[in-house]
């Protein structure tokens, strides 16, 4: 649930670290690791694909 909220924030233009902190993560490393486990790519890779119209949620 937190990762989904963060993903939507990232897609909306919020910086990755800010999105992670906003949903309760205190470690950017832990956030990135869990994000990659769920989405199969890093938060930055996911953001780039969202911005180029390759929406995957």
C-alpha positions in Angstrom: 0.0 0.0 0.0 2.8 2.4 0.9 4.7 1.5 -2.2 1.6 2.2 -4.4 1.1 5.6 -2.8 4.8 6.4 -3.4 4.6 5.2 -7.0 1.7 7.5 -7.7 3.6 10.4 -6.1 6.7 9.6 -8.2 4.6 9.4 -11.4 3.2 12.8 -10.5 6.7 14.4 -10.4 7.6 14.1 -6.7 11.3 13.3 -6.2 11.9 9.6 -5.3 13.4 10.4 -1.8 10.6 12.8 -1.0 8.0 10.2 -2.0 9.7 7.6 0.1 9.8 9.8 3.2 6.2 10.9 2.7 4.9 7.4 2.9 6.9 6.5 6.0 10.2 5.1 4.8 13.3 6.3 6.7 15.8 4.5 4.6 16.0 5.4 0.8 18.0 2.1 0.3 15.2 0.0 1.9 12.6 1.9 -0.1 14.4 1.3 -3.4 15.0 -2.4 -2.6 11.3 -3.0 -1.8 10.1 -0.9 -4.7 12.3 -3.0 -7.1 11.0 -6.2 -5.6 7.4 -5.2 -6.2 7.7 -3.4 -9.6 10.8 -5.2 -11.0 12.7 -2.0 -11.6 14.2 0.9 -9.6 12.0 3.9 -8.6 13.9 6.0 -11.1 13.6 3.6 -13.9 9.8 3.3 -13.2 9.5 7.1 -13.1 11.2 7.4 -16.5 8.9 4.8 -18.0 5.9 6.6 -16.6 7.0 9.9 -18.1 7.5 8.3 -21.5 4.0 6.8 -21.6 4.8 3.2 -20.6 2.4 3.1 -17.7 2.8 0.0 -15.5 1.1 0.0 -12.1 
